[in-house]
Each structure stands twice: as structure tokens, then as C-alpha cells.
Amino acid sequence: MDISIRQISEADAEAVADLSDQLGYHLSVAQILANIRAVAASKDNEAFAAVHAGQVVGWIGVSKAIELESTPFCEIRGLVVDSAFRRRGVGKLLVAKAKQWSHEQGTSRLRVRCNTKRKETHLFYRHLNFREVKEQKIFDTAT
């Protein structure tokens, strides 16, 4: 299977919305487009698309984090592979691209947060040599 990885583009907004929907993230194409534009305008964020036969079959978002209490690191902010293309190496290619970008940012650590309910995803990351370092809860409020 021939998969290429490239920088995400505004033209990918509809495909990104459809893929995100597969994991329960229901945003409008207009909001996804605004998010793609914001990522493109930021030096500390990037997103890549996995393409097969001209079709976007996956995407990954990654960002550089600078925190007071730790050394800079990069973090996978989102990863989705089309259900028809899972377990075929697409996610592995996207993570490899995120690792490459992380190195280009001068960091030596790539982190990912994963919902505790996504047990298969935990296995995927472990298979790629990620190790679990903590469990946490996320709290949210309107501003």
C-alpha cells in the first residue's frame, strides 16, 4: 500500500472533519478549516496528512510545549486513521513524521495523552515504544 505523508492543507478540511467524526469529535468543516489555518500560522504547531490514492486516510497534529517545570517536549495533539486503513501502518507513519518534526524543533521527547477508554490505542502506542508515565483527569470550564 502506497501512503505518503505531507503537511496538512486547507483543502483537507472536509476529510479531516470526516475522519475526526469517526472518533466522536464532531466539528463543522468551517471550524476544522479555522483550526488548520491557526495551526499553519503557528511556529509551535504542525499537522500532517496521510494520503493514499489522492485520498486523506489519516492525520496527526503535533505541538511544541514549553512549561516552567520541565524541559521542552512535543506532544501529539490528535491522531486519526480512517477505520478502513487501521492496522496497516498508517498510524505508525504519522507518528514517525511527528517524531521527525519533534527532533526538528530541538526536543528529544514526544508525548501523547490518550483517553483511558481507548484500550486498543494504548496498545498501539506501547507497540511504538511509548511508555505510560501517569494517569490524570482533565477538568474543563467555560471562560
N, C-alpha and C positions, 0 to 999 in steps of 0.2 A: 504494500500500500504506500503510495507516494503522498507524504504530508510535508508541506512547507510551513515554516513559522515566520511571520512578518509582523511588523508594527501594526497595531490596530488602526483603522481609519474611520472617518465619519461615515463612509459608505457601509460600514459593518453594523451600524446601529440596530437595524431590524433583526439581523442574525443574532447579535448579542442579546437583544431583548428576548427572542425566542428561546435561546439556549438558557438564559437566566431563569426563564419561566419554568423550565424543566426541573429546576431545583427549588421552586417555590418563591422566587424573587420576581414579583410582578410589577415591573415598571413600564411606563409608556416608552415608546420609541423616542419621543421628544426628550424625556428625561435621560434616557441612555445616551442620546446624542449630546446633550448638555454635559453629561459626565465624561464622555470621550473627549470633548473639547477641553474640559477642565484638566483632565489627565495630560493631554497634549501640551497644554500651556504651563505645566509644572515641571521643573527640573528634577523633582524628587519623586515623581510617579511615572510609571510606564505601563503599557498594556500591549499584549501580543495576541495575534490570532493564529490558529492552526487551520490551514486550508487544504482541502482535498478536492481535486477536480473543479476548482473555482468556487467551492462552497466552504464557508466558515463552519468548521466542525468542533471548534473549541476556542476558548480564550482564557488568558490569565492576566491578572492585574498585580502589579508589584510596586511597593513604595519603599523609600528610604526613611528610616526612623532615627531621629536624634533625640535622645532622652537624657536628662540630667544624671540619672542613676546608673546608666550602663553605656557601654561603647556603642557606636552607631551600628545598626544592622538593617537588613532589608526584610520585608515581610510580604508574603503572598497575601493579597487582599481579596482575591477571588479567583476561582478556577472552575470552569465548567467544560465538560466534554459531552457532545451530543450522545444520547443514550445508545444510538446505533453504532457509535465508534468507540465506546468504552472497552477497556481491556485489550486494546490494540496498539498501545504505545503512544497514543496522542498526549495523554496527560504527562507522561514521562518526558516527552519532547518539550512540552510547555514549561515544565519545572526546570529542565536543563537550560532553557532560554532565560528564565528568571534568575537562575544561579549565575549565568554569564553576566547578566545585567548587574547583579549584585556585586560581582567582582569589579566590574567597570566603575561602580560607584565607590570603590575603595573599602568595601566591607567584606568581612570573612564569615558572616553568619546570615543564613536565610531562615526565617521563622514563618510559621503558619499557625493560625488559630482554626480550630475545627469544632463544629457543633458536636456535643457529646453523643447525640443520637446517630451520627453518621459513622457507624462502626466500620463499614467497608472502606470508607475514606481514610479512617485511621490506619487500616492495613495497607492501603496504597502508600501513604506517607512513610510508614515504617519500612516498607519494601524499598523505598528510595533513600533509606538511611537517615530519615528524620527520627529523632528520639523525643519521647514525651518528657517534658520538663516540669509541667504544672497543669493543674486543673483550676479553672476560675469561672466566675459568674460575671455576666455583663449587665450593668444597670443602665437604664436609659430614662431620660426625662425630656419633656418639651422645653424649648428655650424661648 
